[in-house]
Amino acid sequence: MKSRKSHFPRIKTIAFEGPGSTNPLAFRHYNPDEVIDGKTMSAHLRFGIAYWHSFRGTGSDPFGPGTIVRPWEKGKDPVSVAKVRMDAAFEFFQKIRAPFWCFHDRDIAPEGRTLAESNRHLDKIVAHAKSLQKATGVKLLWGTANLFSNPRFMCGAATNPDAHVFAYAAAQVKKALEVTKELGGENYVFWGGREGYETLLNTNLKREQDHLAAFLHMAVAYAKRIGFKGQFLIEPKPKEPTKHQYDFDVASGIAFLRTYGLEKHFKFNIETNHATLAGHTFQHEIEVAAAQGLLGSIDANSGDPLLGWDTDQFNTDVRELTLAMLSILRAGGLGTGGFNFDAKLRRPSIDAEDLFHAHIGGMDAYALAFKLARSILADGGFERFVAERYASFDSGFGRDIETGKATFASLEKLVLTKLGEPKPRSGKQEYLENLLARHLHG
């Protein structure tokens, strides 16, 4: 990497300078080398950089073209440009000290006139990525296929009413799985960007869901065939671009997986902004997945509660992130997953330096939340309160309810002969919110 041209010559590797630092190009809370419980903070948080936003994002929106112009985007041969772009990306990964990256197949390599040509382009770029991974030590958190941008997918991919489109999508995912394995990807994500419908007037809902399940079973079978041992992840999203998407939230995703016998093969990649669009909190989606042992990974971003679409902002809300971290730590962590910054610069943020500021802010916020959550768990106040609140289920007839020994008849007899009228107990929400505030603000 040292022999390559620097694309960020004025920016050095971001250092940890501590909470008192005023250097905008330094970490205040994220110290990747700090050892906590035998693991570095880098290993605990497993930060990943989203290639699509960070290196393909242009700042465009529905009302205007891109505003962000990068010097490495110059050139007539798209494959050569893709290689230079990837050089810039890996320099950024190193300087921001992120151990992982993520991509869609069409992010890293240009789409050709045919699938065969697209695959040839992808092979060239994957070979380049593999050499850069070896040179830098940066690893692939997950790969995926873009089954939503090309007009062929306007009515979905696996749920498309045209079997030809289904077949094309299957071929594209087959290749994406192969290259993810080639690059040592630890997970593979299915993001159903257009797997849903606009109107039921032209939709056979059951047939589309059956087709989606068949598609995922094919993916499981092919992963086994090629020896890909990474974790499969589903990323729920309730709307935008499709009016009604089948992977609305974690709960509906669990129902789908269990209906079609897929629950042993998939976990969830949960995105904060998608939770907001579904009318949930980030912590809620984590808790629902964790309760069923299906928490896999996190897309680390944020939405704007005043806007009803996917704004993909960098999350610096320490309170929200601390609550999320509490649930993640209680669940035992993310395993092979991580925190992928599926977040983009704002349209007017056009300097290369802005890319660093954005990720520094996000990484520091998650690192601080991680520390705060550990402190809260060590204190044990919330755990003790919740345990006491449910203590009546730890023994006696409460235990019988949980173990399936109780019946309506047995409980009726208890109420009529011994228990009588229940005495209400306060949930003490305000007390607990104040307790959280003390941990957050001292």
N, C-alpha and C positions, 0 to 999 in steps of 0.2 A: 504493500500500500504506500510506502514511503516514496517509491519511485514514480508514483502516479501524480498527475497534476492535481493540485488542491483546488477544490471548488468553493471552499470556505476559508480562504487564506488569512483572513483577519480574525478568525475565531479559533481559539485554542480549545483543547479538551476541557469540558466543563468540570470544574473542581468543586468539592464540598468545602464551604467556608463557615458553616454554622449559622444559627439563628440570628446572630448579630450582624451578619454581612449585609452590606448595601450594594454589592456588586450585582447588577442585573444579569450577568452571565456567570452566575455561580449558584450552586445548590445551597439552600439554607437548612433543609431537613433530610433530603435524600443523600445518604452517604453509602454508596454501593458496596464499599469495603467493610463497613461496620458489621461485626459478627454478633448475632443475636441467637441465642439457643443453638449454637453450633453451626449456624448458617449465616452467610452474608445477607445484608439487606437486599442486594441484587437478586440473590437466590430466593428470598422470601417473596419479593414483589414481581419478579419475572416480567418486567416491562417490555412491551413490544411496540414497534413503530408501524403504523398503517401506511403501506406503500402508496395506496390509491389517493389518500388525502395529501400526504406530505410531498409526494413526488409526481403525482398526476393531477392534483388539484390546481385549478387556474383562477379560482375566485369567480367563476361564472355563476349566474343565477337566472331564473326564468325571465328576468327583465333586461339582461345584458350579457355580453360576452366576457371572457376572462380578463382579469386585471393583472394577474401575476405572471410575469415573464421571467423565465430562468435562462441563464446563458448556455446551459448544457443542452437546451432543446434545439439548437441550430444544427442543420444538416439535411441533406436530401434523402439519404438512405435510412429508413425508419429503424432497421435493426441496429445500425451503427449508433444512431441517436439513443436507442434503448440501452446499449452497453455503457455509453458515457453517462446517461442518467443514473444507471445502476452504480457506477463508480461514485457519483455524487452522493447517492443514497447511503452507501456503505461508509463513506467518510462521515456523513452525518450520524449514522448509528454509532460509530466509534466515539465521535466527539461528544455526543449527548449521553454516552455510556449506557446505552440500552442493550441488553443481552439478546433480544429477539426482534424479528420483523415478521410481517404478515403480507400476503398478497392475493389478488385475484389473477388468474392466468392472463387476462387481457390488460392488466396493469403493467406487467413487466415486459410483454412482447406484443408487437403489433399484430392485429388480426389480418390475415391474408384474404385473397379472393376465394379460397377454398379452405376446407378444414385441414387438408393435407399441408397446404402452404402455412396455415396458422401453426400447425404442429412443428413444422420445420423451423419457423421463427422462434417458437417457444424452446425448442431443443438448444438452439444457439445461445439464447439468453440464460437458460437454466445452467448450461455449462459454465457461463461467465459467473453466474451467481454462486455456483459451487466453489469456484476458485476464490471468490471474494470471501465466502464464509470460512474457508480454510485459512485464508490469510489474516482474517480479523477475529475469528472466534465467535462471531455473531451467528446465532442459530435461528432456524425457522420455527416460529411458534405454531403457525398453521397456514395452509394454503386453501384456496377455494377456486371455483369457476364462476366467471361472470355470465350468468344466465338471464340477464335482464336488460342490458344496454342495446344489443342488436335488435333491429325491428322484427327479426324472426321470432323473438320472444315476447312480442307485444301482448299476447294472450297467455303468457306463462311458458314454462319449460316442461317440467314433469306433469303439469296439469293442463297442458295445451290440448285443445280438442283435435289437433292434427297429429297423427301418429308419427309423421315425418319429423316434426319438430321435436317430439319426445325422443326419437332415435338420435337426432343431432345432439340434443342435450346429453344423452347417455354417452355418446362418443366423446363429447367435450369433457365430461366429468371423469371418464375413464383416463383420459390423458392427464387431467389435473391431478388425479390420484397418483399416477405414475411419477409425475415430476415432484409432487409433494414428498413422496417416498424417497426419490433420488436426492432431495435436499435435506433429508433427515427430519422432515416436519413431525412435530410431536402431536399434532391434531389435524383434523380436516373439518371445515365448517360448511354447512349447508344453510345458505341464506336465501329464503324463498322470496326474492324481491318482487316477483310477479305471480307467485303461486296463490291465486285467489280469483275473484271475479268482480266485474263491474256491475252486472245485472243478472238476476236469475232468469230473465226472459230467454237468455240464450245459453244457459248453463245447466249441465247435469252434475250437481254438486257431489253426489255419492260417487259417480264414476271418476270424477277428477281426484277425489281423495283416495280412491282405490288405486289410481294410476300413480299418485305421489308415493304411496306406500310401496308399490311394486318397484318404483325407481330406487327408493332407499334400500330395499332388500337386495336389489341388483348391486348397489354400491357395497353393501356389506359382503356379499359373495365375492365381488372382484377384489376387495381389499384382502380378503383371506387368500385368494388365489395368488396374488403378487407378494404376499407377506408383509403388507402394510399393517403395523401394529399400533398406529396412532389412534387417539380417541376421536370418534365421530361426534360432532357438535351440531345442534340445531340452534339457530339464532331467531328467537321470536320477534315479530314486528307486526303491529296491528293494522297499519294503514300507511298510505303514501309509499309507493306509488299506487297500489291497487286499493280500491274502495273497501273491499273485505278480503283480508288475507287469512289463509287457513291456519297459519302459525301466529295467531293473535297475541298470545301471551304464554307464559310458562305453563299455566294450568291447562289451557287448551292443547298445548304441545304434549303434555303428559298424557292427556286423554287420547290423543291421536296415536302416540307411540304404543300405549297399552292396547288400544283397539286392534292394532295391526301387528302386535308381537315384536315390536322393535325396541322395547325399553331396555333390553340388555346391551344394546349396541350404541346407544346415543345418550349424551348429556346435553346441557344447555350452555350456550354462549350468550350471556345476558348483557344487554346494552342499556345504559341508563336512560338515554333519550327514548328508546323504544318502550321502556317501562312507563315513562311520562305519557307517551301517546296512547298507551293502553289504559290510562287512568289509574295507574298504580305508582307506588314509590319504588325506587331502586331497591331498597331493602326488602320490600314485599316480594319482588320477583326472586331475589336471592333466597329468601326464607322458603318460598314454595318449592324451589328446586332442591334446596338442601334437605328439606323434610323428607323427600323421596330418594335421597342419595344421588341426585342427578345434577348437582352443581358442577359445571365444567370449567368455564372461563368467563372473562369479563371484557366487554368493549367499553373502554374507559372514556366516556364523554359526558355531555350534558345537553339537555334541550332548554329552550326558553319557554317558561310556563305561559307566557303571553302569546306565543306563536304555536299554531297547530300543525307544524311539520318538523321534519328531522333537521334541526339546525347544526347538530354535531359540533358543539362547542367544547373547548377544554374545560374540564370540571375543576373548579377551585373552591367549591363549597365544602369546607372541612367538616361541618356538622353532618351533612348528608353522607359524606365519604366515611366518617367515623362510624356511623350507624351501619353502613354497608360492611365495613371492615369487622365490626363486632359479629355480624352474622357469618361472614366468611371464616373468621377464626374459630367460631363455635362449631362450624361445620368441618373443621380440620384442614382448611385451606382449599386450594384449587387443583391440587395434583399436577397433572401435566399442563394445565391451563396457565393463564397469566393475565396481566392487565395490558390490553392492546389499546393504544391511543387512536381509536377510530374517531378522530376529531380533526377539524380543518381550521385554517386561518380565516379570519374575517376578510371580506372582500377588499377593504382598503389596506390590509396588512400585506404589503407587497415586497418588503425587504427580506433577504435571506436570513437576516438576523432575527426577524419576527418568528421564524420557524423554531429557533432556539428558545426565545422567550416563552413561546406557547408551551413547549414540552417541559421546560424547566418548571413553569408554574404548575402544570399538571402533575409532574413527578413529585414535586415538593408537597403538594396537597395530599396525594395518596400516602406519601411517606409519613407525613405528620399524622394523618388519620390512622395509619398502622400503629404508630407509637401510642397515640391516645387510646386506641381500642385495646391494646395490650395492657395499658395502665388501668383502664376501666375493669377489664377482666381480672387483673391481679387484685384489685380492690374488692371485687366480689359483691358489691352492694346490690347491683341489679339481679345477679344470679340468686342471691339469698332471698330477695323480695319475691321473685317469680317462683322459686321453689316453695316458699311458704304459702303463696297464693294458691298453689295446686296441691298442697300437702294432704288434703282430704282424700285424694286419690291414691295415696301411698300405702294405705292399710284399710282394713275393714271392708265395708261394702263398696267404698270407692275403688279399692283394689279389685274387687270382684267385677266391677263395671269394666275396668280396663282389660281384665283377663278373660272376659266373656262368660263369667260364672253367674252374673246377675241377670235377672229377667224382669219384665214389667211387673209380674205378679209379686216377686220377692221384694222389689223396690216399693211397690204399693203397700205391702204389709209393713215395711219399716216405717214409712211415712205415717201410716195410720196408727201404729202402735207405739212407736218410740220417738221418731224424729220430729214430727209436727211441722210447724212453719219454719222455713229457713230464715236466718238472720242475715240481712244484707251486709256486705263488707265493702269498704271503699277500695276502689282501684288505685287511688293516690296518684293519678296521672301528673298533677301539677308538682307534687313532691319529686317525682321521678324526673320530670323535665328540669327542675331546678338542680337535681343531682347531676344530670348530664351537663348542664351549663357550668357547674363548678369544675367538672373534669375538663371541659373544653376551654374555659377562660380563667381558671385558677381562682 
